[in-house]
């Protein structure tokens, strides 16, 4: 039997996840507001730049010199960060140009693509029940896209592309995490994203003016703050228990989208989002259960050769 964390730890993890969810929702709103006057490339650059300023004092803790950044995995970092930046461009464009509820709902399809990529890249074994959840998630995506109707637009595929690329990034992080410490991955990602997003931003550059400065600074603060709370929540709690809390981002974004932009979620997006979230909850539940089972069986299996 694996020891269960104390109840207070569960509560703390839940609060951290809720805080992360709220910050990510606010980041979405800040991206939409900034996108009213700035190109997507610039919004992404400022999110990374100000996010770096927020993160570096926390990441470069006392006692860690420049030697901590030494790595023989630099080509993999470049690939992971390049795919991540392209995913960010697609996701930010969707937030700036699609209905907010639609953009956020389609972003929730990322775990579906992570599961598929894990089979082909990591050679993980996925059984029938998780494949059923993946198929159900695709049904949810199709319900939102409605390619058979006049409501479909090519811009929706940009949001789907963001989810697919985000899934590939997640697999790359899993691979890097096997040979690199987590903090080094975060620091290199932060450092590489800034120049990678700056280069395309220079082609469309215009300085923010007035209140737009507030929105671009907020994207960095909310995005980095949300990510930090998210990682700490997952360190303390169970993924399957915390994932449903992260779904609170959708109703918060819908409420703010209605209040600020007069957007109303349509029934197709609501139905599709519900299907996707249900599929995600099951995938998270199965992955957490398999992880606990592997952790429980590991000592027994390790003892067998010495029997």
QUITANOR-V641873 format. One record per residue. RES is the residue in one letter. BURIAL is b if it has 16 or more other ideal C-beta (glycine too) atoms within 10 Angstrom, else e. D_LAST is the distance of its C-alpha to the last C-alpha in whole Angstrom. Layout:
BEGIN
RES:BURIAL:D_LAST
RES:BURIAL:D_LAST
END
This chain:
BEGIN
X:e:21
X:e:22
X:e:25
X:e:29
X:e:31
X:e:34
X:e:37
X:e:40
X:e:37
X:b:38
X:e:41
X:b:41
X:b:39
X:b:42
X:e:45
X:b:44
X:b:43
X:b:47
X:b:48
X:b:47
X:b:48
X:b:51
X:b:52
X:b:51
X:b:53
X:b:56
X:b:55
X:b:56
X:b:59
X:b:60
X:b:59
X:b:61
X:b:64
X:b:64
X:b:64
X:e:67
X:b:69
X:b:66
X:b:64
X:b:61
X:b:60
X:b:61
X:b:60
X:b:56
X:b:57
X:b:58
X:b:55
X:b:53
X:b:55
X:b:56
X:b:52
X:b:51
X:e:54
X:b:52
X:b:49
X:e:49
X:e:50
X:e:47
X:b:44
X:e:46
X:e:45
X:e:46
X:e:44
X:e:43
X:e:45
X:e:46
X:e:43
X:e:41
X:e:42
X:e:41
X:e:39
X:e:38
X:e:38
X:e:42
X:e:43
X:b:40
X:b:42
X:e:45
X:e:44
X:b:42
X:b:46
X:e:48
X:b:47
X:b:47
X:b:50
X:b:51
X:b:49
X:b:51
X:b:55
X:b:54
X:b:53
X:b:56
X:b:58
X:b:57
X:b:58
X:b:61
X:e:62
X:b:61
X:b:61
X:b:59
X:b:57
X:b:56
X:b:55
X:b:53
X:b:52
X:b:51
X:b:49
X:b:46
X:b:45
X:b:43
X:b:40
X:b:41
X:b:41
X:b:38
X:b:36
X:b:38
X:b:37
X:b:34
X:e:33
X:e:35
X:e:34
X:e:31
X:e:30
X:e:29
X:e:28
X:e:31
X:e:31
X:e:34
X:e:35
X:b:35
X:e:37
X:e:40
X:b:40
X:b:41
X:e:43
X:b:45
X:b:45
X:b:47
X:e:49
X:b:50
X:b:51
X:e:53
X:b:55
X:b:55
X:b:57
X:e:59
X:e:59
X:e:62
X:e:64
X:e:66
X:e:64
X:e:62
X:e:62
X:e:61
X:e:60
X:b:57
X:b:55
X:b:55
X:b:53
X:b:51
X:b:51
X:b:50
X:b:47
X:b:46
X:b:46
X:b:44
X:b:41
X:b:41
X:b:41
X:b:38
X:b:36
X:b:37
X:b:36
X:e:33
X:e:32
X:b:34
X:e:32
X:e:29
X:e:30
X:b:33
X:e:34
X:e:35
X:e:38
X:b:39
X:b:39
X:b:41
X:b:44
X:b:44
X:b:45
X:b:47
X:b:49
X:b:49
X:b:50
X:b:53
X:e:55
X:b:53
X:b:55
X:b:58
X:e:59
X:b:60
X:b:62
X:e:64
X:e:66
X:e:67
X:e:67
X:e:69
X:e:69
X:b:68
X:e:71
X:e:72
X:e:69
X:b:67
X:e:66
X:e:64
X:b:62
X:b:61
X:b:60
X:b:58
X:b:56
X:b:54
X:b:54
X:b:53
X:b:51
X:b:49
X:b:49
X:b:47
X:b:45
X:b:44
X:b:44
X:b:42
X:e:39
X:b:39
X:b:39
X:b:36
X:e:34
X:b:35
X:b:35
X:b:33
X:b:35
X:b:35
X:e:37
X:b:39
X:b:40
X:e:43
X:b:44
X:b:45
X:b:47
X:e:50
X:b:51
X:b:53
X:e:55
X:b:56
X:b:57
X:b:59
X:e:60
X:b:61
X:b:62
X:e:65
X:e:66
X:e:66
X:e:67
X:e:68
X:b:65
X:e:64
X:b:61
X:e:62
X:e:60
X:b:58
X:b:57
X:b:56
X:e:54
X:b:52
X:b:51
X:e:50
X:b:48
X:b:46
X:b:45
X:e:44
X:b:42
X:b:41
X:b:40
X:b:38
X:b:36
X:b:35
X:b:34
X:b:31
X:b:30
X:b:30
X:e:28
X:e:25
X:e:25
X:e:24
X:e:22
X:e:20
X:e:20
X:e:18
X:e:16
X:e:15
X:e:13
X:e:10
X:e:10
X:e:10
X:e:7
X:e:5
X:e:6
X:e:4
X:e:0
END
